[in-house]
Amino acid sequence: MDSQACYSILKYVGKSLIKVISLLIAVSILSFILVSTSPVDPVRAYVGEVGMVNMNAESLARLEAYFGLNTPPAERYWNWFSDFVRGDMGLSLVYRQPVDEVIGVKFMNSLLLMLTAWFFSGILGFILGIIAGLYRGTWIDNLIKGYSLLIASTPTFWLALVLLMVFSVWLQLFPIGLSVPIGMKASEVTILDSIKHLVLPALTLSVIGVANIALHTREKMIDIMVEDYILFARARGKTRFSIIRHHALRNIMLPAITLQFASISEIFGGSVLVEQVFSYPGLGQAAVAAGLSGDAPLLLSIAVISAALVFTGNLIANLLYGFIDPRIRRGNMHG
Amino acid sequence: MKKKLFAALCMMVISLVALAGCGGKTGEKNANAGMSGVGSVIIAMDTESEPAAGFDPIMGWAAGEHTHDPLFQSTLLITKDDITIGYDLAKEYTISPDGLTWTFKIRPDVKFTDGKPLTAKDVAFTYNQAMKQATDTDLSMLKSVEAVDDTTAVFHLNTPYSAFAYIAAVVGIVPEHAYNAATYGKNPIGSGRYILKQWDKGQQVIMEANPNYYGEKAKMKQVTIVFMSEAAAYAAAKGGQVDVAYTAPSYTVNPINGYKILAFDSVDIRGINLPCVPAGNKIAARKNGETLPAGNDVTANLAIRQAIARAVDREALVKNVLYGYGSVAYSDSVDEPWENEAMKTTYDPAKAKSILEADGWRLNADGIYEKQGLKAEFDLLYIASNSARTGIAMAVKEMLKEVGIKVNPVGSGWDKIATMAYETPHVFGAGLHSPAGIKSHYYTGKNYASYSNSAVDKHIEAALAATSVEDSYQYWKKAQWDGVSGVTPAADSPWVWLAEIKHIYFAKENLNVIDKKIHPHGYGWTIANNVDQWYWN
């Protein structure tokens, strides 16, 4: 790559950075407005039904102050924002711990789950899409297509429950949930144990994620297979594998990569449901807990982090385009 | 080419199956590795039972809405199986005649798990810190606590509060020398029956018996608590992965092989508040000036309230809505020392109708009672996500229809209901290991029925001013009915209590779950109150 290309990429990244920062600020403001206008009253959620009856006004007032209900919303947001910029995510109201500590634990769990699911769904979806497109109209195409359409319309939590019933309850091959074996000391937990606990939730997410990528790759594959240059390559007696390898792959990769990196948001959303079903202690569960209890600092940080994650995904996709298709890179240089 | 692709696919499938297979084998091995079995038990609790702020009594562990034994820490007093007060750290306690000074003499022989002795200074430290914190533990009656010497702690109160003994039974004592607000919750040092060995956040807690515990030695050496949704807990029991799992009546329709169903008595009572003042009133719900609408024109009629109390067939509720996992209830103090028999009434729809007619209500063309243009009709709130409450609301609607009172059930969430319930009756869940519930339901002020009766107030004040808890019981009883006036169905009837909800669990057949102490409102850690005494056959 020459220096000019390098410069153009840097410029692109710089522009994207400005974009992401303004996006994150917008996300945090929007989330904050949502939290503060939500009907969830953190004090009532925290104290509960019996507590609301039994606690006296003084104790309730102290809780209101603790949850910041007496501070004007704009001031509350500014306090949070200025702390956040300085690297202090604040104190989770419900967990009564620094938000970064809460998220740190949950994020590592989720990340492993999401990465595994994301990786498998991408690879599998891509391969299945190529096969279906290549053997269009045959039984294997129908099988893959049918499977993809079926899965695309399957609710994530339902699939999670089915897998749980089949593999954990009936066959008892996998644990019911959690990310560690029940009752086992941390020092005795092996990597195999962790994998075992990861398989079902990751499988659910992968299976769901496959459909989208497989269907789009199939379409693109069909489009490309009737192009002149494919015809020409065939006429020259090239094998199917060689055609895919040298002529089709770059073309079908573009939509797959877009989808794959865009699917980060879907995987993230799906992980919330899957984590609930499998009692898997990830970011999704933390987000649900934060939302239901009006824990603004925790929820805001999760929102910002997940937005950053999705944005990063899209950015990587855009950068990868440049490497895969030189025409896009040249286009960037001028634009 | 085709072959290659198929080969690749086959490889993938095979490797997945192999992965699954090897996972399965180790799983079985682990399950047999002695985690469950003699001296060890695994209990599935709901995810909300996991204390978000950790096992720190100062942040509200064990106290608050759902009280239970703190297990890792000791308390000054305990609630005994019959919900009277017993002793733990305290050898004795005295209340000054004005009710404002409590003096606790504590045992000299108790040590924290780090080997340092527990003294009155730790007691004072715990309470003084807890008072400053904003949690759902109500310590507003406390002014300050001081340690006079190593074994004497003196509590100064703002106002006489004999029910404080019940608070002293749930607030665990932390060591002043080893307390750090940021880390204590994750790594509690106490003097209780168990030591926290491991906490995998969002998943499980592993605890081990404290070898130096001053009381009776625990039979159950290792206790693992896993936090799961209702469905996951059921699945886990079905898969044999937990020994005890909380559940709901609807799950008992499909029993699990090798498990018995345990139903524990509770003071988890469902009842309906009947606002006693007409609509248009306001209640100051908040310190910062927020007021909420209060009062209901229909339930403000005494005859309506008395009729409702008699028109509900509680036996039928228990049988049909709770699948038998409950019992009829006429107060929120079932089987507690301050329960008053006078709260009981009989199911008598004819009597309900005659009460209404004697008060001038007449049936209209629709079969609804009317008086001076006012129809006997009101909304009934219930938490829509809760199947038992939904069922109760629907059943109450049908039962009251029989006596000419129209009820419109309205399902909603607790957040919204908490602000609406002062003007609209709501299917409440209540019940405490403390007579304080009587104050919150019937004392003039914040109660959801806007009920006010100076005679009842006086008895409650007398109960709180009593110089011993045992002495206070008679006043709590009188607050309900003193022979002249009170809150019984025949008198003011501001709340109609309906049914006690049994707390039900699946438990392995050869496990002896000891549970003599009635559960308070809410599932969760109360199941573990006696876990040290459980044993396997």
Boltz contact constraints between the chains, C-beta under 6 A:
constraints:
  - contact:
      token1: [A, 39]
      token2: [B, 415]
      max_distance: 6.0
  - contact:
      token1: [A, 40]
      token2: [B, 415]
      max_distance: 6.0
  - contact:
      token1: [A, 41]
      token2: [B, 415]
      max_distance: 6.0
  - contact:
      token1: [A, 44]
      token2: [B, 415]
      max_distance: 6.0
  - contact:
      token1: [A, 44]
      token2: [B, 418]
      max_distance: 6.0
  - contact:
      token1: [A, 47]
      token2: [B, 136]
      max_distance: 6.0
  - contact:
      token1: [A, 48]
      token2: [B, 65]
      max_distance: 6.0
  - contact:
      token1: [A, 49]
      token2: [B, 429]
      max_distance: 6.0
  - contact:
      token1: [A, 50]
      token2: [B, 65]
      max_distance: 6.0
  - contact:
      token1: [A, 50]
      token2: [B, 521]
      max_distance: 6.0
  - contact:
      token1: [A, 51]
      token2: [B, 65]
      max_distance: 6.0
  - contact:
      token1: [A, 51]
      token2: [B, 136]
      max_distance: 6.0
  - contact:
      token1: [A, 52]
      token2: [B, 418]
      max_distance: 6.0
  - contact:
      token1: [A, 53]
      token2: [B, 440]
      max_distance: 6.0
  - contact:
      token1: [A, 54]
      token2: [B, 436]
      max_distance: 6.0
  - contact:
      token1: [A, 54]
      token2: [B, 440]
      max_distance: 6.0
  - contact:
      token1: [A, 55]
      token2: [B, 138]
      max_distance: 6.0
  - contact:
      token1: [A, 56]
      token2: [B, 140]
      max_distance: 6.0
  - contact:
      token1: [A, 57]
      token2: [B, 287]
      max_distance: 6.0
  - contact:
      token1: [A, 58]
      token2: [B, 140]
      max_distance: 6.0
  - contact:
      token1: [A, 59]
      token2: [B, 138]
      max_distance: 6.0
  - contact:
      token1: [A, 59]
      token2: [B, 140]
      max_distance: 6.0
  - contact:
      token1: [A, 61]
      token2: [B, 287]
      max_distance: 6.0
  - contact:
      token1: [A, 62]
      token2: [B, 134]
      max_distance: 6.0
  - contact:
      token1: [A, 63]
      token2: [B, 134]
      max_distance: 6.0
  - contact:
      token1: [A, 66]
      token2: [B, 134]
      max_distance: 6.0
  - contact:
      token1: [A, 70]
      token2: [B, 288]
      max_distance: 6.0
  - contact:
      token1: [A, 94]
      token2: [B, 52]
      max_distance: 6.0
  - contact:
      token1: [A, 95]
      token2: [B, 52]
      max_distance: 6.0
  - contact:
      token1: [A, 96]
      token2: [B, 53]
      max_distance: 6.0
  - contact:
      token1: [A, 96]
      token2: [B, 59]
      max_distance: 6.0
  - contact:
      token1: [A, 105]
      token2: [B, 201]
      max_distance: 6.0
  - contact:
      token1: [A, 164]
      token2: [B, 235]
      max_distance: 6.0
  - contact:
      token1: [A, 168]
      token2: [B, 239]
      max_distance: 6.0
  - contact:
      token1: [A, 169]
      token2: [B, 235]
      max_distance: 6.0
  - contact:
      token1: [A, 169]
      token2: [B, 238]
      max_distance: 6.0
  - contact:
      token1: [A, 169]
      token2: [B, 239]
      max_distance: 6.0
  - contact:
      token1: [A, 172]
      token2: [B, 239]
      max_distance: 6.0
  - contact:
      token1: [A, 173]
      token2: [B, 20]
      max_distance: 6.0
  - contact:
      token1: [A, 173]
      token2: [B, 24]
      max_distance: 6.0
  - contact:
      token1: [A, 176]
      token2: [B, 232]
      max_distance: 6.0
  - contact:
      token1: [A, 176]
      token2: [B, 235]
      max_distance: 6.0
  - contact:
      token1: [A, 176]
      token2: [B, 236]
      max_distance: 6.0
  - contact:
      token1: [A, 176]
      token2: [B, 239]
      max_distance: 6.0
  - contact:
      token1: [A, 176]
      token2: [B, 241]
      max_distance: 6.0
  - contact:
      token1: [A, 177]
      token2: [B, 232]
      max_distance: 6.0
  - contact:
      token1: [A, 178]
      token2: [B, 203]
      max_distance: 6.0
  - contact:
      token1: [A, 180]
      token2: [B, 200]
      max_distance: 6.0
  - contact:
      token1: [A, 181]
      token2: [B, 30]
      max_distance: 6.0
  - contact:
      token1: [A, 182]
      token2: [B, 42]
      max_distance: 6.0
  - contact:
      token1: [A, 182]
      token2: [B, 224]
      max_distance: 6.0
  - contact:
      token1: [A, 182]
      token2: [B, 226]
      max_distance: 6.0
  - contact:
      token1: [A, 183]
      token2: [B, 35]
      max_distance: 6.0
  - contact:
      token1: [A, 183]
      token2: [B, 42]
      max_distance: 6.0
  - contact:
      token1: [A, 183]
      token2: [B, 224]
      max_distance: 6.0
  - contact:
      token1: [A, 186]
      token2: [B, 198]
      max_distance: 6.0
  - contact:
      token1: [A, 192]
      token2: [B, 26]
      max_distance: 6.0
  - contact:
      token1: [A, 196]
      token2: [B, 23]
      max_distance: 6.0
  - contact:
      token1: [A, 240]
      token2: [B, 1]
      max_distance: 6.0
  - contact:
      token1: [A, 241]
      token2: [B, 1]
      max_distance: 6.0
  - contact:
      token1: [A, 279]
      token2: [B, 228]
      max_distance: 6.0
  - contact:
      token1: [A, 279]
      token2: [B, 232]
      max_distance: 6.0
  - contact:
      token1: [A, 281]
      token2: [B, 202]
      max_distance: 6.0
  - contact:
      token1: [A, 281]
      token2: [B, 203]
      max_distance: 6.0
